[in-house]
C-alpha cells in the first residue's frame, strides 16, 4: 500500500471508528437503526453467509424490535413459499403442528440448516408466543419468497383446490401432469425442456395461474374467509410458472436465472404487502436474505455484469421506504458444504483479505458494531470500491478470492452495516458427525 493509499485507509478507518455504535447485547444496541427505519415499509436484513449463528441471532433481535415497536406485519425469508407457510400457520396459531420443530419439518431440501437451525427455532417460538396475545387478524406472519419448490407448489395448488373446488383440482392435475415424467427432478425437466428433448410445460403453468387468479378474485368476493387460502394457492401457482422458467433458463447462464429468481422474490414481496394491506392496512415486512440479494446490485460488480436483485428492485419500488441492512464478519467458523447437496460441515472462515471492507472493519477494533450510512459522514468517507466477501451454502477457502469476493461500493449498496468481527457456525437441528467434528484449521491452505 503506497503512502497516499495508507493515508486514505487511516482516514476511512478513523471515520468509521467515530461513526459506529458498538453492539454489546444491550436493549438499546439498535436504537440508531430503528431511528433510520422510521416509517419505512420494508426492512431488508442481510447476511454474509447462510451459516453464521450471529447473523441469525442479530437479525432476530432487530426483527423483534421492529415487530414490537414499529408494528411490522410479517417476516419474509429466502425460503420456498410452501415450506415457510407451514411455519406461518404455526406462528399464527392456525396450524396442526404441536411444537416449533415440527413446524419446520417441511424444510427438507438442501440446505436444510438455513432454516432448520437453533436460532430460527428460537425465533419462531418467540413469534408464536408473541402472537398468542394478539387477535387473529393482527398476528405476525412468516413467509417464503424463493422459487425452488416446483413440485411442492404443484402439490399445494392441487391440495387446496381439492378442498374448495374438486373440478378445478382435476383441471390442475391435468395441466401439471406435464411434469410427471421427471419425478421431482426440477433440473432434469429444465434441461430436457430447454434443449427440446421434451415439450415445455410453460403454457400449462400459465393457464393454471390465470384460472386460479380469476377464480380467487370471484370466490373471495363471495366468501371473504377464502381470500387467505386463495392467496396462498395463487402464490404457489405463480411459483410453479416462474420455477418452470427458472429451471429452463439455468442452462442459458447465471445472469438470466439469477434475474428471474430475484424478480420472482421481489414480486412475491410486493404481492404479500398488497395482500396484508387488504386484510389490515398499513402493512410492513422484514426480509431475511443473503447480502447478495438485499444489497443494491447497482453498487456491485453484479450490477455491472447485468444482474439485478431484490434490494435494487425494492429501492426502485419503494425508495427510502426500503431500508437495506448488510452484515459482515472478519473470521470465525461457518456451517457450509463443499459442494452442492453435500453434507453440512463446520468450517473455519479465513481472516478477510487485505483491501476488503471486512478487513477495514476489523481495524476499527470493536468486536461488533452498527454503522449507519444513509445521510451520515461515513457515507462520503467510504466513497470507493472494495472487495466484499460472500459465503453462500458452499464455502471453498482454497479458491476464496475467486469464489467468495466481489467488488462493492458499500455506502450505496446498504443503508447501514452490522459488523461482527468473530463469528461462529450456526447449529443445525439435524446435526451430523461431520458437523460435530468440523474441519480442522490446518486443512486450509496458507496461500492463494
C-alpha positions in Angstrom: 0.0 0.0 0.0 1.5 3.4 -1.1 1.6 6.4 1.2 -1.5 8.1 -0.3 -3.5 4.9 0.0 -2.3 4.3 3.5 -3.5 7.8 4.5 -6.9 7.3 2.8 -7.2 4.0 4.7 -6.4 5.5 8.0 -8.8 8.4 7.4 -11.6 6.0 6.5 -10.9 3.8 9.5 -10.9 6.8 11.8 -14.2 8.0 10.3 -15.8 4.6 10.8 -14.5 4.4 14.4 -16.1 7.8 15.1 -19.4 6.7 13.5 -20.0 3.2 14.8 -22.4 2.2 17.6 -20.9 -0.8 19.5 -23.1 -3.9 19.9 -22.9 -5.1 23.4 -26.1 -7.2 23.8 -27.9 -4.3 25.4 -31.6 -3.4 24.6 -30.5 -0.1 23.2 -28.0 -1.5 20.7 -30.2 -0.9 17.7 -31.8 2.4 18.7 -30.0 4.2 15.8 -31.2 1.6 13.4 -34.8 2.0 14.4 -34.4 5.7 14.0 -33.1 5.1 10.5 -36.0 2.8 9.7 -38.6 5.4 10.8 -41.9 4.7 9.0 -40.3 2.5 6.2 -42.5 -0.3 4.9 -39.8 -2.8 4.0 -36.6 -3.5 6.0 -34.2 -6.0 4.4 -31.8 -7.7 6.7 -28.8 -9.5 5.1 -26.2 -11.9 6.0 -22.7 -12.5 4.6 -23.1 -16.3 4.8 -26.0 -18.7 5.1 -24.4 -20.5 8.1 -23.4 -17.9 10.7 -25.0 -18.0 14.1 -24.6 -14.4 15.0 -26.2 -13.2 11.7 -29.4 -15.1 12.5 -29.3 -14.0 16.2 -28.9 -10.3 15.4 -31.5 -10.3 12.7 -33.9 -11.9 15.2 -33.1 -9.2 17.8 -33.7 -6.4 15.2 -36.9 -8.1 14.0 -38.3 -8.4 17.4 -37.9 -4.7 18.0 -39.4 -3.9 14.6 -42.4 -6.1 15.4 -42.9 -4.8 18.9 -42.1 -1.1 18.4 -42.8 -0.5 14.7 -45.7 -2.9 14.2 -44.2 -4.9 11.4 -46.7 -7.3 10.0 -44.6 -10.2 8.6 -41.2 -11.7 8.1 -40.4 -12.9 4.6 -37.3 -15.1 4.2 -35.1 -16.7 1.5 -37.1 -19.9 1.6 -39.7 -21.6 -0.5 -43.3 -20.4 -0.2 -45.0 -23.8 0.8 -42.2 -24.7 3.3 -42.4 -21.4 5.1 -46.2 -21.4 5.0 -46.3 -24.3 7.4 -44.3 -22.2 9.9 -46.6 -19.3 9.1 -49.7 -21.3 10.1 -48.0 -22.4 13.4 -46.8 -19.0 14.5 -50.3 -17.6 13.7 -52.0 -20.3 15.8 -53.7 -21.8 12.7 -51.7 -25.0 12.0 -51.8 -28.6 13.3 -48.2 -28.8 14.5 -47.7 -29.1 18.2 -44.2 -27.5 18.6 -41.9 -25.3 16.6 -39.5 -28.1 15.5 -42.5 -29.8 13.9 -43.5 -26.6 12.0 -40.0 -26.5 10.5 -40.5 -30.0 9.2 -41.1 -29.1 5.5 -37.5 -27.7 5.2 -36.2 -30.9 3.7 -34.4 -29.6 0.6 -30.7 -28.7 0.7 -29.5 -26.7 2.5 -31.7 -27.7 5.5 -29.5 -25.9 8.0 -30.6 -22.5 6.6 -34.0 -22.7 8.3 -33.7 -25.8 10.5 -31.2 -24.3 13.0 -31.2 -23.4 16.6 -31.6 -19.6 16.1 -34.6 -19.9 13.7 -36.2 -22.4 16.1 -35.9 -19.9 19.0 -37.2 -17.0 16.8 -40.3 -18.9 15.6 -41.0 -20.0 19.2 -40.8 -16.3 20.2 -43.1 -15.3 17.4 -45.7 -18.0 18.3 -45.7 -16.7 21.9 -46.0 -13.1 20.8 -48.9 -13.8 18.5 -50.8 -15.6 21.3 -51.5 -12.2 22.9 -52.9 -10.7 19.6 -56.3 -11.0 17.8 -56.1 -13.4 14.8 -56.2 -10.6 12.1 -53.2 -8.9 13.6 -50.9 -11.8 14.1 -47.5 -11.5 12.5 -46.8 -14.0 9.7 -43.8 -15.9 8.4 -43.5 -16.3 4.6 -41.1 -17.6 1.9 -40.0 -15.7 -1.2 -38.0 -18.2 -3.1 -38.9 -20.4 -6.1 -37.1 -23.7 -5.9 -40.2 -25.7 -4.8 -41.7 -26.5 -8.2 -43.1 -29.9 -7.2 -44.0 -28.9 -3.7 -46.0 -25.9 -5.0 -47.8 -28.1 -7.6 -48.9 -30.4 -4.7 -50.0 -27.4 -2.7 -52.2 -26.0 -5.5 -53.9 -29.3 -6.1 -54.4 -29.9 -2.4 -56.1 -26.6 -1.9 -58.4 -27.0 -4.9 -59.3 -30.5 -3.8 -60.8 -28.8 -0.7 -62.7 -25.9 -2.4 -63.3 -27.0 -6.0 -62.7 -30.6 -7.0 -63.4 -29.9 -10.7 -60.8 -27.2 -10.7 -58.4 -29.6 -9.0 -58.9 -32.1 -11.8 -58.0 -29.4 -14.4 -54.9 -28.5 -12.4 -53.9 -32.2 -12.2 -54.2 -32.5 -16.0 -52.1 -29.3 -16.6 -49.4 -30.2 -14.1 -49.2 -33.8 -15.4 -46.9 -32.3 -18.0 -44.1 -32.5 -15.3 -44.8 -36.1 -14.3 -42.1 -37.7 -16.5 -39.4 -36.1 -14.4 -40.5 -37.3 -10.9 -39.4 -34.4 -8.7 -36.1 -33.6 -10.5 -36.6 -30.0 -11.5 -33.3 -29.6 -13.1 -33.8 -32.7 -15.3 -37.1 -31.1 -16.5 -35.3 -27.8 -17.2 -32.6 -29.4 -19.2 -35.0 -31.5 -21.3 -37.3 -28.6 -22.0 -34.5 -26.1 -22.8 -32.9 -28.4 -25.3 -36.0 -29.6 -27.0 -35.9 -33.1 -25.5 -39.5 -32.7 -24.2 -42.3 -30.2 -24.7 -42.2 -27.2 -22.4 -44.8 -27.1 -19.7 -44.8 -23.3 -19.7 -48.3 -22.8 -21.3 -49.9 -25.2 -18.8 -48.3 -23.4 -15.9 -49.5 -20.0 -17.2 -53.0 -21.3 -17.8 -53.3 -22.7 -14.3 -52.2 -19.4 -12.7 -54.6 -17.4 -14.8 -57.5 -19.7 -13.9 -56.7 -19.6 -10.2 -56.4 -15.8 -10.2 -59.8 -15.4 -11.8 -61.3 -18.0 -9.5 -59.8 -16.5 -6.4 -61.0 -13.0 -7.2 -64.6 -14.2 -7.7 -64.8 -16.5 -4.7 -63.1 -14.1 -2.4 -65.9 -11.6 -3.1 -68.5 -14.3 -2.3 -66.7 -15.5 0.8 -64.0 -13.4 2.3 -62.9 -16.3 4.5 -61.4 -17.9 1.4 -59.2 -15.0 0.5 -56.2 -16.1 2.5 -56.4 -19.6 1.2 -56.7 -18.5 -2.4 -53.8 -16.1 -2.0 -51.7 -19.0 -0.7 -52.7 -21.1 -3.7 -52.2 -18.3 -6.2 -48.6 -17.7 -4.9 -47.9 -21.4 -5.3 -49.2 -21.3 -8.9 -47.1 -18.2 -9.6 -44.1 -20.1 -8.2 -44.8 -23.0 -10.5 -44.9 -20.7 -13.5 -41.7 -18.9 -12.5 -39.9 -22.0 -11.4 -40.7 -23.7 -14.7 -39.0 -20.9 -16.5 -36.1 -20.6 -14.0 -35.1 -24.3 -14.4 -35.1 -23.8 -18.2 -33.0 -20.6 -18.0 -30.5 -22.2 -15.7 -28.9 -23.6 -18.8 -28.6 -20.3 -20.6 -26.2 -18.8 -18.0 -26.1 -17.4 -14.5 -27.4 -13.9 -15.2 -30.7 -15.0 -16.8 -31.6 -17.4 -14.0 -30.4 -15.0 -11.2 -32.5 -12.2 -12.5 -35.6 -14.3 -12.9 -35.2 -15.6 -9.4 -34.8 -12.2 -7.8 -37.6 -10.8 -9.8 -39.8 -13.5 -8.5 -38.8 -12.8 -4.9 -39.5 -9.1 -5.4 -42.9 -9.7 -7.0 -43.8 -12.1 -4.2 -42.8 -9.4 -1.6 -45.0 -6.9 -3.4 -47.9 -9.3 -3.7 -47.6 -10.1 0.0 -47.6 -6.4 1.0 -50.7 -5.9 -1.1 -52.5 -8.9 0.4 -51.7 -7.8 4.0 -52.8 -4.3 3.2 -56.2 -5.6 2.0 -56.5 -7.5 5.3 -55.4 -4.9 7.8 -53.9 -1.9 6.0 -50.5 -0.2 6.6 -48.5 -3.5 6.4 -44.8 -3.6 6.9 -42.4 -6.5 6.2 -39.0 -7.6 7.4 -37.0 -9.5 4.8 -34.2 -12.0 5.7 -32.0 -12.8 2.8 -28.3 -13.0 1.8 -26.4 -9.8 1.3 -26.1 -10.6 -2.4 -29.9 -10.4 -2.7 -30.7 -7.4 -0.4 -27.7 -5.1 -1.1 -28.4 -2.9 -4.1 -26.9 -4.7 -7.1 -26.2 -1.4 -8.9 -23.4 -0.8 -6.3 -21.6 -4.0 -7.0 -19.8 -6.0 -9.7 -23.0 -8.0 -10.0 -24.8 -4.9 -11.4 -22.0 -4.1 -13.7 -22.4 -7.6 -15.2 -26.2 -7.1 -15.8 -27.6 -8.6 -12.7 -30.3 -7.1 -10.5 -31.6 -8.2 -7.1 -34.3 -7.8 -4.5 -32.5 -4.8 -2.9 -32.3 -2.8 -6.1 -35.9 -3.7 -7.1 -37.1 -2.7 -3.6 -35.4 0.7 -3.8 -36.9 1.2 -7.3 -40.4 0.3 -5.9 -40.4 2.0 -2.5 -37.5 4.5 -2.5 -36.5 5.4 1.0 -39.3 3.3 2.4 -37.0 0.3 1.7 -34.1 0.1 4.2 -31.2 -2.2 3.3 -29.0 -3.5 6.1 -25.9 -5.6 5.4 -23.9 -7.9 7.7 -20.2 -8.8 7.7 -17.6 -10.7 9.6 -13.8 -10.9 9.7 -13.2 -14.5 10.7 -14.6 -17.5 12.7 -16.5 -20.6 11.7 -19.4 -21.2 9.4 -21.8 -24.1 8.5 -21.5 -24.8 4.8 -21.0 -27.5 2.3 -18.0 -28.2 0.0 -20.3 -29.0 -2.9 -24.0 -28.6 -3.8 -26.1 -31.1 -2.0 -23.2 -32.0 0.2 -23.3 -32.6 3.9 -23.3 -29.6 6.4 -19.8 -29.1 7.7 -18.5 -26.7 10.4 -15.7 -24.9 8.5 -13.1 -22.3 9.6 -13.5 -18.9 7.9 -10.2 -17.4 6.9 -9.4 -13.9 8.0 -10.7 -11.4 5.5 -8.4 -10.3 2.7 -6.4 -7.1 2.8 -8.2 -4.5 0.8 -11.6 -5.7 1.8 -14.4 -3.9 3.7 -14.2 -6.7 6.3 -10.5 -6.1 6.8 -11.1 -2.4 7.2 -13.9 -3.0 9.8 -11.6 -5.4 11.7 -9.1 -2.5 12.0 -11.8 -0.5 13.9 -11.1 -2.7 16.9 -14.7 -3.3 18.1 -16.0 -6.9 18.4 -19.3 -5.8 16.9 -20.9 -2.6 15.8 -23.7 -0.9 13.8 -22.5 1.6 11.1 -25.3 3.8 9.8 -24.5 5.0 6.2 -27.5 6.8 4.7 -27.1 10.5 5.2 -24.1 10.0 7.5 -20.5 11.3 7.3 -19.3 7.7 6.8 -21.2 7.5 3.5 -18.9 10.1 1.9 -15.7 9.0 3.6 -16.1 5.4 2.3 -16.8 6.5 -1.3 -14.8 3.8 -3.1 -15.0 0.2 -4.4 -13.5 -2.5 -2.2 -13.6 -6.3 -2.0 -16.6 -7.8 -0.1 -16.9 -11.4 0.9 -20.0 -13.5 0.3 -20.3 -17.1 1.5 -23.4 -18.9 0.4 -24.3 -22.5 1.2 -20.9 -23.6 -0.3 -17.6 -22.4 1.1 -14.3 -23.2 -0.7 -11.4 -21.5 1.1 -8.9 -23.0 -1.3 -10.3 -20.6 -4.0 -11.5 -17.9 -1.7 -10.6 -14.8 -3.7 -12.3 -16.1 -6.9 -15.2 -17.9 -5.3 -16.2 -15.6 -2.5 -15.1 -12.0 -3.2 -16.6 -9.3 -5.4 -16.2 -5.5 -5.6 -18.8 -3.3 -4.0 -19.4 0.3 -3.2 -20.7 -0.2 0.3 -22.2 3.2 1.0 -24.7 2.8 -1.8 -25.1 -0.9 -1.5 -26.5 -0.6 2.0 -28.2 2.0 4.2 -26.3 0.5 7.3 -24.0 -2.3 8.1 -23.8 -4.6 11.1 -20.2 -6.0 11.6 -19.4 -8.9 13.9 -15.7 -9.5 14.0 -15.6 -13.0 15.3 -18.5 -15.3 14.4 -19.5 -19.0 14.8 -21.2 -21.6 12.8 -25.0 -21.9 13.0 -26.1 -25.1 14.8 -28.2 -27.3 12.5 -31.1 -29.1 14.1 -30.1 -32.1 12.1 -26.5 -32.4 13.3 -24.2 -35.0 11.8 -20.9 -36.5 12.9 -19.2 -34.4 10.2 -20.6 -31.2 11.6 -19.7 -32.1 15.2 -16.1 -32.9 14.2 -15.8 -30.0 11.8 -12.8 -29.3 9.5 -9.5 -28.6 11.4 -8.0 -25.3 10.5 -4.7 -26.9 9.3 -6.6 -28.3 6.3 -6.9 -24.8 4.9 -4.2 -23.5 2.6 -1.9 -20.8 3.8 -1.8 -19.0 0.5 -3.9 -18.4 -2.6 
